[in-house]
């Protein structure tokens, strides 16, 4: 188009509503979080700047490093399981067998129902006395007595991971499935003509060509999982005795439970730093993949 | 969560447009098997078929068991729920929960409506804001466009939970606490970036020549957007609307929990807390209410599922 200057003005005018909205509702709170993290803000009106005191407190006293470590382990297992199960699901749903279309639809519900409602269902399934998992395991004689999954630290830790995986798997599966279907069919046909078996074709064609999809999905999933709140909050509220307290839960408890806004903000800033690092890695990866494609 | 360029996810040489189209097509109707290499390559031995169906059964059991169990729970009387030994199938079937839930939580109908209402308003706001922004990013290579787009995407990575404290203060300052808008306004904000990304991808596929032809014919920029681009981008806008609605519908929890305490504005996920009584949770009614609450939206979404796949394939990601 001709005049670049008026084009720029028009472009910015079109962007303005989105920009203003995001600046007010996301950018300003982000800035405010950083600001608050240097104050002793609480329920009381007014606050003073306290310098690095909040940061010194969270890293000095208590178990913040333990919380960070736990968050990393929780996220690692959750993301890995999502990728593995999602890939398995995509392979299964990609097979040309009767019922394929129906199976694909049946994969979606965890993704489209309100997360909280899916989690309520899980919280009943985990019930030790009367829940399905403990109940069925007892019926099949696999465990001696009732297992209250959410009552013990290590089982609660895994229970929250399983539910997180359950919510994430449909999206990963459908995404991998779409990536799988975009692989040119003639590659498989050529390999098949040359006598390559199904396993060989999967290893030598599917997996290498899916690498970009796997990388992008793992990184996106990593960020979402790291920020996961609803699941743990509804199932355990971070308990028992802190065994499922991830950084997000920890921040929420400090800020909304104890109403220590300043200290909560400092914890939130640490989360933001982690997320920013993931973000940078993600953007770099996407750029690399695009460059690779351009060649 | 976020979107990213569809291209990045596709193998070298693949055309993202064709990939989207074909995956949508194959999902809606399984391909008819012609007598060609394609049919032969897809031929399975009996043990392979068995293994595939067994695998799918295990996979779908994992995905669907909470729903199956939840549904069976809704059909069991409470006394039977709280009895041992466990039985998966109800011993006595009862639809009482579906009747009683309306009296034990009188606002249930309102909660169901609120969920739908909040998601609809969020979707409306997002679409109105996103259409011009996506067009702007798709067509005008102004200075800083790349950086701005990157900023929008970065916003996506921060969850509402992290920014809860300042958001709470902001909502209080704006006088929005305990209103619908306390859930709508922040809810929309975190869905805007990904929607811009998705719609931009769609708009990039509309040939630039059309804009230029309209321009040559003397149409103003705004007229071009309204009369040339909008109709052509309609399928993309539909996908974005559905993705946004699901995003808004699925994630109603933390803002509703923190920014609103009035029963009449609560969406379903938070309204269901009413079934968590002081002594015990009324599980059968809770499950019955969940199913009745999500059913209308579920049915609609099942019919629209091919758009969901299109949205995901173009790089949409929700969690």
Contacts between the chains, C-beta under 8 A, distances in Angstrom:
chain1	res1	chain2	res2	distance
A	1	B	211	7.3
A	1	B	212	7.0
A	1	B	215	5.8
A	1	B	221	7.9
A	2	B	215	7.7
A	7	B	140	5.6
A	7	B	142	7.3
A	7	B	221	7.7
A	8	B	140	6.8
A	8	B	142	4.3
A	8	B	143	7.4
A	10	B	136	8.0
A	10	B	140	7.2
A	10	B	221	5.0
A	10	B	222	8.0
A	11	B	136	4.5
A	11	B	139	7.5
A	11	B	140	3.5
A	11	B	142	4.9
A	11	B	145	7.6
A	12	B	136	7.6
A	12	B	142	6.9
A	14	B	132	3.8
A	14	B	133	6.2
A	14	B	135	6.0
A	14	B	136	3.9
A	14	B	225	7.8
A	15	B	132	7.3
A	15	B	133	5.1
A	15	B	136	4.8
A	15	B	137	7.6
A	15	B	148	7.1
A	17	B	128	7.7
A	17	B	129	4.8
A	17	B	132	7.0
A	17	B	133	7.2
A	18	B	129	4.9
A	18	B	130	6.7
A	18	B	132	7.7
A	18	B	133	3.9
A	18	B	152	7.5
A	18	B	192	5.8
A	18	B	196	6.5
A	19	B	133	7.8
A	19	B	148	7.5
A	21	B	129	6.0
A	21	B	188	7.5
A	21	B	189	6.2
A	21	B	192	6.4
A	22	B	152	6.8
A	22	B	155	5.7
A	22	B	189	6.4
A	22	B	192	6.3
A	22	B	193	7.2
A	24	B	170	7.7
A	25	B	167	7.5
A	25	B	170	7.4
A	25	B	185	6.4
A	25	B	186	5.9
A	25	B	188	8.0
A	25	B	189	3.7
A	26	B	155	4.9
A	26	B	158	6.8
A	26	B	163	6.9
A	26	B	189	5.4
A	26	B	190	7.3
A	27	B	155	7.4
A	28	B	166	7.3
A	28	B	170	7.0
A	29	B	163	4.2
A	29	B	166	3.6
A	29	B	167	5.1
A	29	B	170	6.1
A	30	B	158	6.7
A	30	B	163	6.3
A	30	B	166	7.7
A	32	B	165	7.9
A	32	B	166	3.6
A	32	B	169	7.0
A	32	B	170	7.6
A	33	B	162	7.5
A	33	B	163	6.2
A	33	B	165	6.7
A	33	B	166	5.3
A	36	B	165	6.4
A	36	B	166	6.7
A	85	B	59	7.6
A	85	B	62	7.6
A	88	B	55	7.2
A	88	B	59	6.8
A	89	B	59	5.2
A	92	B	52	6.3
A	92	B	55	4.9
A	92	B	56	4.9
A	92	B	59	5.8
A	93	B	56	7.4
A	95	B	44	7.6
A	95	B	52	5.0
A	96	B	30	7.6
A	96	B	31	7.5
A	96	B	33	7.3
A	96	B	42	4.0
A	97	B	44	7.1
A	97	B	49	6.5
A	97	B	52	5.7
A	97	B	53	7.3
A	98	B	30	7.9
A	99	B	56	7.9
A	100	B	30	5.1
A	101	B	27	6.6
A	101	B	28	7.3
A	101	B	29	6.9
A	101	B	30	5.2
A	103	B	56	5.6
A	103	B	60	6.6
A	104	B	27	5.9
A	105	B	302	6.2
A	105	B	305	5.7
A	106	B	60	5.5
A	106	B	63	7.0
A	106	B	64	6.4
A	107	B	59	7.8
A	107	B	60	7.2
A	107	B	63	5.8
A	108	B	301	7.7
A	108	B	302	7.9
A	108	B	305	6.4
A	108	B	308	7.0
A	109	B	63	7.1
A	109	B	64	6.9
A	109	B	67	6.1
A	109	B	298	7.2
A	110	B	63	6.0
A	110	B	66	7.7
A	111	B	246	7.7
A	111	B	250	7.4
A	111	B	318	7.1
A	112	B	246	5.4
A	112	B	249	7.6
A	112	B	250	6.5
A	112	B	297	7.7
A	112	B	298	6.9
A	112	B	301	5.1
A	112	B	308	7.7
A	113	B	250	6.9
A	113	B	294	5.1
A	113	B	298	6.9
A	114	B	115	7.0
A	114	B	249	6.1
A	114	B	250	5.4
A	114	B	251	7.7
A	114	B	252	5.9
A	114	B	253	7.4
A	114	B	267	7.9
A	114	B	268	6.4
A	114	B	269	4.7
A	114	B	294	6.8
A	115	B	250	5.3
A	115	B	251	6.4
A	115	B	253	6.5
A	115	B	269	7.5
A	116	B	252	7.3
A	116	B	253	4.6
A	116	B	269	3.4
A	116	B	270	7.4
A	116	B	272	7.5
A	117	B	268	7.2
A	117	B	269	5.9
A	117	B	272	7.1
A	117	B	290	4.7
A	117	B	293	7.4
A	117	B	294	6.2
A	118	B	66	6.2
A	120	B	272	6.6
A	120	B	286	6.3
A	120	B	287	7.9
A	120	B	290	6.5
A	121	B	66	3.9
A	121	B	67	6.9
A	121	B	69	6.8
A	121	B	70	4.2
A	121	B	287	7.1
A	121	B	290	7.3
A	122	B	66	5.7
A	124	B	69	7.2
A	124	B	70	7.2
A	124	B	73	6.4
A	124	B	283	5.6
A	124	B	287	7.5
A	125	B	65	7.4
A	125	B	66	6.1
A	125	B	69	5.8
A	129	B	82	7.5
A	129	B	84	6.8
A	130	B	81	5.9
A	130	B	82	5.7
A	130	B	83	7.4
A	130	B	84	7.1
A	130	B	86	6.5
A	131	B	86	7.8
A	132	B	65	7.3
A	132	B	69	4.6
A	132	B	86	7.2
A	132	B	88	6.9
A	134	B	86	7.3
A	135	B	85	7.4
A	135	B	86	2.6
A	135	B	87	7.8
A	135	B	88	7.3
A	136	B	86	7.0
A	136	B	88	6.7
A	138	B	85	7.0
A	138	B	86	6.5
A	139	B	85	7.0
A	139	B	86	6.2
A	139	B	88	7.8
A	146	B	84	7.9
A	166	B	62	6.9
A	166	B	63	7.2
A	166	B	66	7.2
A	167	B	319	7.3
A	168	B	319	6.1
A	169	B	62	7.6
A	169	B	63	6.8
A	170	B	63	6.6
A	171	B	312	6.9
A	171	B	317	6.6
A	171	B	318	6.3
A	171	B	319	6.7
A	174	B	308	7.6
A	174	B	309	6.1
A	174	B	312	5.4
A	175	B	9	7.7
A	175	B	312	5.4
A	175	B	313	7.7
A	175	B	317	7.2
A	177	B	23	7.5
A	178	B	19	7.0
A	178	B	20	7.7
A	178	B	23	4.7
A	178	B	309	6.5
A	178	B	312	6.3
A	178	B	313	4.2
A	179	B	9	5.6
A	179	B	10	6.8
A	179	B	11	7.9
A	181	B	19	6.9
A	181	B	22	6.5
A	181	B	23	4.7
A	181	B	26	6.4
A	182	B	10	5.1
A	182	B	11	6.8
A	182	B	14	4.8
A	182	B	16	7.8
A	182	B	18	7.9
A	182	B	19	3.4
A	182	B	22	7.6
A	182	B	23	7.0
A	182	B	313	8.0
A	183	B	11	5.8
A	183	B	14	7.4
A	184	B	11	7.9
A	184	B	13	7.4
A	184	B	14	6.9
A	185	B	38	7.0
A	188	B	41	6.2
A	189	B	37	5.1
A	189	B	38	7.4
A	189	B	41	6.2
A	192	B	37	7.1
A	192	B	40	7.9
A	192	B	41	4.8
A	193	B	37	7.5
A	198	B	48	7.7
A	209	B	11	3.9
A	210	B	11	7.6
A	212	B	8	5.9
A	212	B	9	5.7
A	212	B	10	7.2
A	212	B	11	6.9
A	213	B	9	4.5
A	213	B	10	7.6
A	216	B	4	5.7
A	216	B	8	5.7
A	216	B	9	5.3
A	217	B	9	7.7
A	217	B	317	7.7
A	220	B	1	6.0
A	220	B	2	6.1
A	220	B	4	7.0
A	220	B	317	5.1
A	220	B	319	8.0
A	221	B	319	7.3
A	223	B	1	6.7
A	223	B	2	7.5
A	223	B	157	5.1
A	224	B	1	4.6
A	224	B	159	8.0
A	224	B	317	7.8
A	224	B	319	3.7
A	225	B	319	7.7
A	227	B	158	7.8
A	227	B	159	3.7
A	227	B	161	6.3
A	227	B	162	6.8
A	229	B	159	7.0
A	229	B	161	4.3
A	229	B	253	8.0
A	229	B	254	5.9
A	230	B	251	7.9
A	230	B	253	4.9
A	230	B	254	6.7
A	233	B	254	8.0
A	248	B	159	7.5
A	248	B	161	5.1
A	248	B	162	6.9
A	251	B	161	7.5
A	251	B	162	6.9
A	251	B	164	7.8
A	252	B	161	6.4
A	252	B	164	6.7
A	255	B	164	6.4
A	255	B	165	4.7
A	256	B	164	6.7
A	256	B	165	7.9
A	256	B	168	7.9
A	256	B	258	6.3
A	261	B	165	5.1
A	261	B	169	8.0
A	264	B	165	5.5
A	265	B	165	5.7
A	265	B	166	7.6
A	268	B	162	5.0
A	268	B	163	7.2
A	268	B	164	7.8
A	268	B	165	6.9
A	271	B	162	5.1
A	272	B	158	6.6
A	272	B	162	6.2
A	275	B	157	5.2
A	275	B	158	6.0
A	275	B	162	7.4
A	276	B	154	7.8
A	276	B	157	7.9
A	278	B	157	6.9
A	279	B	154	5.5
A	279	B	157	4.9
A	282	B	4	7.7
A	282	B	157	7.7
A	283	B	150	6.8
A	283	B	153	7.7
A	286	B	4	5.6
A	286	B	5	6.4
A	286	B	8	4.8
A	289	B	8	4.5
A	290	B	5	6.7
A	290	B	7	6.2
A	290	B	8	5.5
A	292	B	12	7.2
A	293	B	7	6.2
A	293	B	8	7.4
A	293	B	10	7.7
A	293	B	12	5.2
A	295	B	12	7.7
